[in-house]
Amino acid sequence: MRLILFVLLALGGAALLLALLAWAAERRLDRLAAPYITDDPARLPAMDVALVPGAAPIGPEGGPNRYFEYRLDAAAALWKSGKVKYLLVSGDNRRPDYDEPTAMRDGLVKRGVPAAAIYRDFAGVRTWDSMQRARQVFGQARVIVVSQRFHLARALFLARESGQEAWGFEARDVARVYSLLTELRRYPSALRAYWDVWVGTPPHHGGRPVTIGVDPAN
């Protein structure tokens, strides 16, 4: 009985320590990224490309995902400001019936961005993959990332630790939380960001090089 109690206490302590480490990691990412994040295009350097990481088009309640919609609003506004020439939409397309990049492109076209200015990366299965592929496959050593603040902090850390010059354009956040998983996943994701940088995790997929602005948009 004492052994069982000891094991339970040890497991509980380990879980608590892991949770505290994840919280501290997420807070540190936010502090590191703060100087490079803004919601004013005028405060960003001009670059050729902005990267828009993927999100599920449909939210947990069955309607449009507000994270997705606000991210596209911000990306379209950034492109119209003239700060970037092209948008690289990077998301998950591991199943034939699930295609984040095409949904993002279609949403941007509806917002007035020409399809010729939008490149799709179908292998952005994680933020780490999106950032790595932006540099390795799409040749972008300098990039503006468009997303919500909590996501930008992690994306900029991953990019800058890998040698990219990355800035963040902050999309509107969701005022009322409707996905507990979305809110909580940022903490273990912060810990994993440190791990990916430390070990240099390779992207899940490679691909032939794409020269944005020379090769036609897909």
Beta strands, then each sheet from edge to edge (+ up, - down):
strand 1: 37-38
strand 2: 49-53
strand 3: 86-90
strand 4: 118-121
strand 5: 142-147
strand 6: 165-170
sheet 1: 1+ 6+ 5+ 2+ 3+ 4+
end
